[in-house]
């Protein structure tokens, strides 16, 4: 169950929850773009998978 209401936009549940806080969403997207510039795609995906596993989330 989501702790934040999921807004009815196209996208993943993660994106739907982030729409509740536009400033946080903008900061997260900025961080994501910066990481894409400095990390190899395979490493970035491994980090995402490990973070999801550590938080008991399905990815």
PyMOL Python script that loads the backbone (N, CA, C, O; Angstrom):
from pymol import cmd

cmd.read_pdbstr("""\
ATOM      1  N   UNK A   1       0.844  -1.176   0.000  1.00  0.00           N
ATOM      2  CA  UNK A   1       0.000   0.000   0.000  1.00  0.00           C
ATOM      3  C   UNK A   1       0.892   1.244   0.000  1.00  0.00           C
ATOM      4  O   UNK A   1       1.863   1.313   0.755  1.00  0.00           O
ATOM      5  N   UNK A   2       0.574   2.197  -0.822  1.00  0.00           N
ATOM      6  CA  UNK A   2       1.340   3.431  -0.907  1.00  0.00           C
ATOM      7  C   UNK A   2       1.041   4.324   0.303  1.00  0.00           C
ATOM      8  O   UNK A   2      -0.093   4.393   0.776  1.00  0.00           O
ATOM      9  N   UNK A   3       2.073   4.997   0.785  1.00  0.00           N
ATOM     10  CA  UNK A   3       1.886   5.939   1.885  1.00  0.00           C
ATOM     11  C   UNK A   3       1.407   7.286   1.365  1.00  0.00           C
ATOM     12  O   UNK A   3       0.770   8.046   2.094  1.00  0.00           O
ATOM     13  N   UNK A   4       1.711   7.582   0.105  1.00  0.00           N
ATOM     14  CA  UNK A   4       1.232   8.800  -0.543  1.00  0.00           C
ATOM     15  C   UNK A   4       0.165   8.412  -1.550  1.00  0.00           C
ATOM     16  O   UNK A   4       0.253   7.348  -2.164  1.00  0.00           O
ATOM     17  N   UNK A   5      -0.828   9.247  -1.728  1.00  0.00           N
ATOM     18  CA  UNK A   5      -1.822   8.917  -2.753  1.00  0.00           C
ATOM     19  C   UNK A   5      -1.180   8.938  -4.133  1.00  0.00           C
ATOM     20  O   UNK A   5      -0.344   9.790  -4.431  1.00  0.00           O
ATOM     21  N   UNK A   6      -1.580   7.997  -4.963  1.00  0.00           N
ATOM     22  CA  UNK A   6      -1.063   7.928  -6.326  1.00  0.00           C
ATOM     23  C   UNK A   6      -1.942   8.792  -7.210  1.00  0.00           C
ATOM     24  O   UNK A   6      -3.149   8.572  -7.309  1.00  0.00           O
ATOM     25  N   UNK A   7      -1.333   9.767  -7.846  1.00  0.00           N
ATOM     26  CA  UNK A   7      -2.096  10.670  -8.711  1.00  0.00           C
ATOM     27  C   UNK A   7      -2.308  10.031 -10.079  1.00  0.00           C
ATOM     28  O   UNK A   7      -1.454   9.275 -10.541  1.00  0.00           O
ATOM     29  N   UNK A   8      -3.410  10.317 -10.722  1.00  0.00           N
ATOM     30  CA  UNK A   8      -3.756   9.673 -11.995  1.00  0.00           C
ATOM     31  C   UNK A   8      -2.992  10.264 -13.188  1.00  0.00           C
ATOM     32  O   UNK A   8      -3.563  10.974 -14.015  1.00  0.00           O
ATOM     33  N   UNK A   9      -1.695   9.957 -13.260  1.00  0.00           N
ATOM     34  CA  UNK A   9      -0.878  10.365 -14.404  1.00  0.00           C
ATOM     35  C   UNK A   9      -0.312   9.113 -15.049  1.00  0.00           C
ATOM     36  O   UNK A   9      -0.272   8.054 -14.423  1.00  0.00           O
ATOM     37  N   UNK A  10       0.121   9.224 -16.281  1.00  0.00           N
ATOM     38  CA  UNK A  10       0.804   8.100 -16.920  1.00  0.00           C
ATOM     39  C   UNK A  10       2.158   7.932 -16.259  1.00  0.00           C
ATOM     40  O   UNK A  10       2.861   8.911 -16.012  1.00  0.00           O
ATOM     41  N   UNK A  11       2.517   6.710 -15.978  1.00  0.00           N
ATOM     42  CA  UNK A  11       3.810   6.437 -15.371  1.00  0.00           C
ATOM     43  C   UNK A  11       3.697   5.371 -14.306  1.00  0.00           C
ATOM     44  O   UNK A  11       2.623   4.835 -14.035  1.00  0.00           O
ATOM     45  N   UNK A  12       4.834   5.083 -13.713  1.00  0.00           N
ATOM     46  CA  UNK A  12       4.908   4.050 -12.678  1.00  0.00           C
ATOM     47  C   UNK A  12       4.272   4.554 -11.387  1.00  0.00           C
ATOM     48  O   UNK A  12       4.058   5.756 -11.233  1.00  0.00           O
ATOM     49  N   UNK A  13       3.965   3.646 -10.456  1.00  0.00           N
ATOM     50  CA  UNK A  13       3.454   4.085  -9.153  1.00  0.00           C
ATOM     51  C   UNK A  13       4.431   5.045  -8.464  1.00  0.00           C
ATOM     52  O   UNK A  13       4.007   5.968  -7.768  1.00  0.00           O
ATOM     53  N   UNK A  14       5.722   4.830  -8.655  1.00  0.00           N
ATOM     54  CA  UNK A  14       6.741   5.721  -8.105  1.00  0.00           C
ATOM     55  C   UNK A  14       6.549   7.139  -8.634  1.00  0.00           C
ATOM     56  O   UNK A  14       6.563   8.100  -7.865  1.00  0.00           O
ATOM     57  N   UNK A  15       6.371   7.267  -9.939  1.00  0.00           N
ATOM     58  CA  UNK A  15       6.170   8.581 -10.548  1.00  0.00           C
ATOM     59  C   UNK A  15       4.841   9.191 -10.101  1.00  0.00           C
ATOM     60  O   UNK A  15       4.758  10.399  -9.883  1.00  0.00           O
ATOM     61  N   UNK A  16       3.814   8.373  -9.963  1.00  0.00           N
ATOM     62  CA  UNK A  16       2.510   8.864  -9.525  1.00  0.00           C
ATOM     63  C   UNK A  16       2.585   9.416  -8.106  1.00  0.00           C
ATOM     64  O   UNK A  16       1.935  10.415  -7.801  1.00  0.00           O
ATOM     65  N   UNK A  17       3.368   8.780  -7.233  1.00  0.00           N
ATOM     66  CA  UNK A  17       3.520   9.267  -5.859  1.00  0.00           C
ATOM     67  C   UNK A  17       4.348  10.544  -5.826  1.00  0.00           C
ATOM     68  O   UNK A  17       4.045  11.455  -5.056  1.00  0.00           O
ATOM     69  N   UNK A  18       5.386  10.625  -6.650  1.00  0.00           N
ATOM     70  CA  UNK A  18       6.240  11.812  -6.675  1.00  0.00           C
ATOM     71  C   UNK A  18       5.498  13.059  -7.143  1.00  0.00           C
ATOM     72  O   UNK A  18       5.902  14.175  -6.814  1.00  0.00           O
ATOM     73  N   UNK A  19       4.439  12.891  -7.894  1.00  0.00           N
ATOM     74  CA  UNK A  19       3.669  14.044  -8.374  1.00  0.00           C
ATOM     75  C   UNK A  19       3.035  14.832  -7.233  1.00  0.00           C
ATOM     76  O   UNK A  19       2.617  15.974  -7.428  1.00  0.00           O
ATOM     77  N   UNK A  20       2.959  14.229  -6.032  1.00  0.00           N
ATOM     78  CA  UNK A  20       2.418  14.929  -4.863  1.00  0.00           C
ATOM     79  C   UNK A  20       3.328  16.056  -4.389  1.00  0.00           C
ATOM     80  O   UNK A  20       2.861  17.012  -3.770  1.00  0.00           O
ATOM     81  N   UNK A  21       4.610  15.950  -4.674  1.00  0.00           N
ATOM     82  CA  UNK A  21       5.580  16.955  -4.228  1.00  0.00           C
ATOM     83  C   UNK A  21       6.447  17.373  -5.415  1.00  0.00           C
ATOM     84  O   UNK A  21       7.517  16.802  -5.623  1.00  0.00           O
ATOM     85  N   UNK A  22       6.009  18.348  -6.188  1.00  0.00           N
ATOM     86  CA  UNK A  22       6.725  18.746  -7.398  1.00  0.00           C
ATOM     87  C   UNK A  22       8.188  19.138  -7.170  1.00  0.00           C
ATOM     88  O   UNK A  22       9.042  18.841  -8.005  1.00  0.00           O
ATOM     89  N   UNK A  23       8.483  19.804  -6.044  1.00  0.00           N
ATOM     90  CA  UNK A  23       9.882  20.186  -5.790  1.00  0.00           C
ATOM     91  C   UNK A  23      10.761  18.960  -5.566  1.00  0.00           C
ATOM     92  O   UNK A  23      11.888  18.905  -6.057  1.00  0.00           O
ATOM     93  N   UNK A  24      10.256  17.991  -4.836  1.00  0.00           N
ATOM     94  CA  UNK A  24      11.007  16.763  -4.603  1.00  0.00           C
ATOM     95  C   UNK A  24      11.176  16.004  -5.904  1.00  0.00           C
ATOM     96  O   UNK A  24      12.251  15.467  -6.171  1.00  0.00           O
ATOM     97  N   UNK A  25      10.140  15.950  -6.713  1.00  0.00           N
ATOM     98  CA  UNK A  25      10.210  15.276  -8.012  1.00  0.00           C
ATOM     99  C   UNK A  25      11.266  15.926  -8.892  1.00  0.00           C
ATOM    100  O   UNK A  25      12.060  15.229  -9.523  1.00  0.00           O
ATOM    101  N   UNK A  26      11.283  17.251  -8.943  1.00  0.00           N
ATOM    102  CA  UNK A  26      12.263  17.962  -9.761  1.00  0.00           C
ATOM    103  C   UNK A  26      13.686  17.688  -9.274  1.00  0.00           C
ATOM    104  O   UNK A  26      14.589  17.484 -10.085  1.00  0.00           O
ATOM    105  N   UNK A  27      13.889  17.682  -7.957  1.00  0.00           N
ATOM    106  CA  UNK A  27      15.217  17.412  -7.406  1.00  0.00           C
ATOM    107  C   UNK A  27      15.648  15.983  -7.708  1.00  0.00           C
ATOM    108  O   UNK A  27      16.805  15.741  -8.053  1.00  0.00           O
ATOM    109  N   UNK A  28      14.722  15.039  -7.579  1.00  0.00           N
ATOM    110  CA  UNK A  28      15.051  13.645  -7.868  1.00  0.00           C
ATOM    111  C   UNK A  28      15.428  13.464  -9.337  1.00  0.00           C
ATOM    112  O   UNK A  28      16.399  12.773  -9.648  1.00  0.00           O
ATOM    113  N   UNK A  29      14.670  14.078 -10.234  1.00  0.00           N
ATOM    114  CA  UNK A  29      14.975  13.956 -11.659  1.00  0.00           C
ATOM    115  C   UNK A  29      16.321  14.587 -11.997  1.00  0.00           C
ATOM    116  O   UNK A  29      17.048  14.082 -12.852  1.00  0.00           O
ATOM    117  N   UNK A  30      16.652  15.687 -11.331  1.00  0.00           N
ATOM    118  CA  UNK A  30      17.950  16.320 -11.544  1.00  0.00           C
ATOM    119  C   UNK A  30      19.075  15.393 -11.073  1.00  0.00           C
ATOM    120  O   UNK A  30      20.091  15.255 -11.754  1.00  0.00           O
ATOM    121  N   UNK A  31      18.893  14.756  -9.905  1.00  0.00           N
ATOM    122  CA  UNK A  31      19.889  13.820  -9.407  1.00  0.00           C
ATOM    123  C   UNK A  31      20.023  12.629 -10.345  1.00  0.00           C
ATOM    124  O   UNK A  31      21.133  12.177 -10.624  1.00  0.00           O
ATOM    125  N   UNK A  32      18.902  12.122 -10.828  1.00  0.00           N
ATOM    126  CA  UNK A  32      18.906  10.973 -11.728  1.00  0.00           C
ATOM    127  C   UNK A  32      19.678  11.290 -13.009  1.00  0.00           C
ATOM    128  O   UNK A  32      20.456  10.462 -13.483  1.00  0.00           O
ATOM    129  N   UNK A  33      19.471  12.474 -13.567  1.00  0.00           N
ATOM    130  CA  UNK A  33      20.194  12.873 -14.777  1.00  0.00           C
ATOM    131  C   UNK A  33      21.688  12.982 -14.509  1.00  0.00           C
ATOM    132  O   UNK A  33      22.496  12.567 -15.339  1.00  0.00           O
ATOM    133  N   UNK A  34      22.066  13.538 -13.356  1.00  0.00           N
ATOM    134  CA  UNK A  34      23.486  13.656 -13.009  1.00  0.00           C
ATOM    135  C   UNK A  34      24.125  12.283 -12.860  1.00  0.00           C
ATOM    136  O   UNK A  34      25.249  12.074 -13.317  1.00  0.00           O
ATOM    137  N   UNK A  35      23.427  11.343 -12.230  1.00  0.00           N
ATOM    138  CA  UNK A  35      23.970   9.995 -12.069  1.00  0.00           C
ATOM    139  C   UNK A  35      24.148   9.307 -13.415  1.00  0.00           C
ATOM    140  O   UNK A  35      25.112   8.567 -13.610  1.00  0.00           O
ATOM    141  N   UNK A  36      23.227   9.544 -14.344  1.00  0.00           N
ATOM    142  CA  UNK A  36      23.333   8.946 -15.674  1.00  0.00           C
ATOM    143  C   UNK A  36      24.573   9.434 -16.405  1.00  0.00           C
ATOM    144  O   UNK A  36      25.124   8.725 -17.246  1.00  0.00           O
ATOM    145  N   UNK A  37      25.011  10.651 -16.082  1.00  0.00           N
ATOM    146  CA  UNK A  37      26.195  11.210 -16.736  1.00  0.00           C
ATOM    147  C   UNK A  37      27.494  10.657 -16.181  1.00  0.00           C
ATOM    148  O   UNK A  37      28.503  10.635 -16.887  1.00  0.00           O
ATOM    149  N   UNK A  38      27.494  10.203 -14.913  1.00  0.00           N
ATOM    150  CA  UNK A  38      28.757   9.772 -14.305  1.00  0.00           C
ATOM    151  C   UNK A  38      28.863   8.267 -14.071  1.00  0.00           C
ATOM    152  O   UNK A  38      29.962   7.760 -13.847  1.00  0.00           O
ATOM    153  N   UNK A  39      27.753   7.548 -14.119  1.00  0.00           N
ATOM    154  CA  UNK A  39      27.782   6.101 -13.886  1.00  0.00           C
ATOM    155  C   UNK A  39      27.428   5.344 -15.155  1.00  0.00           C
ATOM    156  O   UNK A  39      26.628   5.796 -15.974  1.00  0.00           O
ATOM    157  N   UNK A  40      28.044   4.184 -15.292  1.00  0.00           N
ATOM    158  CA  UNK A  40      27.696   3.319 -16.417  1.00  0.00           C
ATOM    159  C   UNK A  40      26.278   2.797 -16.204  1.00  0.00           C
ATOM    160  O   UNK A  40      25.865   2.577 -15.065  1.00  0.00           O
ATOM    161  N   UNK A  41      25.526   2.596 -17.295  1.00  0.00           N
ATOM    162  CA  UNK A  41      24.131   2.138 -17.164  1.00  0.00           C
ATOM    163  C   UNK A  41      23.982   0.848 -16.349  1.00  0.00           C
ATOM    164  O   UNK A  41      23.037   0.706 -15.574  1.00  0.00           O
ATOM    165  N   UNK A  42      24.918  -0.089 -16.528  1.00  0.00           N
ATOM    166  CA  UNK A  42      24.826  -1.357 -15.798  1.00  0.00           C
ATOM    167  C   UNK A  42      24.982  -1.139 -14.296  1.00  0.00           C
ATOM    168  O   UNK A  42      24.272  -1.756 -13.501  1.00  0.00           O
ATOM    169  N   UNK A  43      25.904  -0.267 -13.907  1.00  0.00           N
ATOM    170  CA  UNK A  43      26.101   0.013 -12.485  1.00  0.00           C
ATOM    171  C   UNK A  43      24.894   0.730 -11.904  1.00  0.00           C
ATOM    172  O   UNK A  43      24.464   0.410 -10.796  1.00  0.00           O
ATOM    173  N   UNK A  44      24.346   1.679 -12.620  1.00  0.00           N
ATOM    174  CA  UNK A  44      23.165   2.399 -12.155  1.00  0.00           C
ATOM    175  C   UNK A  44      21.993   1.441 -11.947  1.00  0.00           C
ATOM    176  O   UNK A  44      21.255   1.563 -10.969  1.00  0.00           O
ATOM    177  N   UNK A  45      21.825   0.503 -12.853  1.00  0.00           N
ATOM    178  CA  UNK A  45      20.739  -0.480 -12.710  1.00  0.00           C
ATOM    179  C   UNK A  45      20.982  -1.383 -11.505  1.00  0.00           C
ATOM    180  O   UNK A  45      20.037  -1.718 -10.791  1.00  0.00           O
ATOM    181  N   UNK A  46      22.226  -1.781 -11.264  1.00  0.00           N
ATOM    182  CA  UNK A  46      22.532  -2.603 -10.088  1.00  0.00           C
ATOM    183  C   UNK A  46      22.221  -1.847  -8.799  1.00  0.00           C
ATOM    184  O   UNK A  46      21.709  -2.424  -7.839  1.00  0.00           O
ATOM    185  N   UNK A  47      22.533  -0.554  -8.785  1.00  0.00           N
ATOM    186  CA  UNK A  47      22.230   0.273  -7.612  1.00  0.00           C
ATOM    187  C   UNK A  47      20.722   0.330  -7.392  1.00  0.00           C
ATOM    188  O   UNK A  47      20.253   0.217  -6.259  1.00  0.00           O
ATOM    189  N   UNK A  48      19.967   0.505  -8.464  1.00  0.00           N
ATOM    190  CA  UNK A  48      18.501   0.553  -8.335  1.00  0.00           C
ATOM    191  C   UNK A  48      17.951  -0.770  -7.813  1.00  0.00           C
ATOM    192  O   UNK A  48      17.085  -0.787  -6.939  1.00  0.00           O
ATOM    193  N   UNK A  49      18.452  -1.868  -8.347  1.00  0.00           N
ATOM    194  CA  UNK A  49      17.984  -3.183  -7.904  1.00  0.00           C
ATOM    195  C   UNK A  49      18.316  -3.423  -6.436  1.00  0.00           C
ATOM    196  O   UNK A  49      17.481  -3.932  -5.689  1.00  0.00           O
ATOM    197  N   UNK A  50      19.526  -3.063  -6.017  1.00  0.00           N
ATOM    198  CA  UNK A  50      19.924  -3.264  -4.623  1.00  0.00           C
ATOM    199  C   UNK A  50      19.089  -2.378  -3.697  1.00  0.00           C
ATOM    200  O   UNK A  50      18.672  -2.818  -2.625  1.00  0.00           O
ATOM    201  N   UNK A  51      18.847  -1.150  -4.103  1.00  0.00           N
ATOM    202  CA  UNK A  51      18.023  -0.247  -3.285  1.00  0.00           C
ATOM    203  C   UNK A  51      16.610  -0.798  -3.132  1.00  0.00           C
ATOM    204  O   UNK A  51      16.037  -0.757  -2.042  1.00  0.00           O
ATOM    205  N   UNK A  52      16.052  -1.311  -4.217  1.00  0.00           N
ATOM    206  CA  UNK A  52      14.710  -1.893  -4.153  1.00  0.00           C
ATOM    207  C   UNK A  52      14.702  -3.112  -3.224  1.00  0.00           C
ATOM    208  O   UNK A  52      13.796  -3.264  -2.405  1.00  0.00           O
ATOM    209  N   UNK A  53      15.696  -3.963  -3.351  1.00  0.00           N
ATOM    210  CA  UNK A  53      15.765  -5.152  -2.491  1.00  0.00           C
ATOM    211  C   UNK A  53      15.915  -4.753  -1.016  1.00  0.00           C
ATOM    212  O   UNK A  53      15.273  -5.335  -0.143  1.00  0.00           O
ATOM    213  N   UNK A  54      16.749  -3.779  -0.754  1.00  0.00           N
ATOM    214  CA  UNK A  54      16.958  -3.336   0.642  1.00  0.00           C
ATOM    215  C   UNK A  54      15.696  -2.764   1.247  1.00  0.00           C
ATOM    216  O   UNK A  54      15.513  -2.823   2.463  1.00  0.00           O
ATOM    217  N   UNK A  55      14.818  -2.210   0.422  1.00  0.00           N
ATOM    218  CA  UNK A  55      13.568  -1.607   0.896  1.00  0.00           C
ATOM    219  C   UNK A  55      12.380  -2.538   0.741  1.00  0.00           C
ATOM    220  O   UNK A  55      11.234  -2.128   0.927  1.00  0.00           O
ATOM    221  N   UNK A  56      12.653  -3.803   0.398  1.00  0.00           N
ATOM    222  CA  UNK A  56      11.609  -4.801   0.221  1.00  0.00           C
ATOM    223  C   UNK A  56      10.559  -4.372  -0.807  1.00  0.00           C
ATOM    224  O   UNK A  56       9.364  -4.606  -0.628  1.00  0.00           O
ATOM    225  N   UNK A  57      11.034  -3.731  -1.895  1.00  0.00           N
ATOM    226  CA  UNK A  57      10.146  -3.272  -2.947  1.00  0.00           C
ATOM    227  C   UNK A  57      10.306  -4.149  -4.175  1.00  0.00           C
ATOM    228  O   UNK A  57      11.399  -4.637  -4.466  1.00  0.00           O
ATOM    229  N   UNK A  58       9.209  -4.345  -4.893  1.00  0.00           N
ATOM    230  CA  UNK A  58       9.315  -5.018  -6.184  1.00  0.00           C
ATOM    231  C   UNK A  58       9.816  -4.001  -7.180  1.00  0.00           C
ATOM    232  O   UNK A  58       9.409  -2.841  -7.130  1.00  0.00           O
ATOM    233  N   UNK A  59      10.664  -4.393  -8.059  1.00  0.00           N
ATOM    234  CA  UNK A  59      11.234  -3.478  -9.051  1.00  0.00           C
ATOM    235  C   UNK A  59      10.769  -3.879 -10.410  1.00  0.00           C
ATOM    236  O   UNK A  59      11.130  -3.241 -11.399  1.00  0.00           O
TER     237      UNK A  59
END
""", "prot")
cmd.dss("prot")
cmd.show_as("cartoon", "prot")
cmd.util.cbc("prot")
cmd.orient("prot")
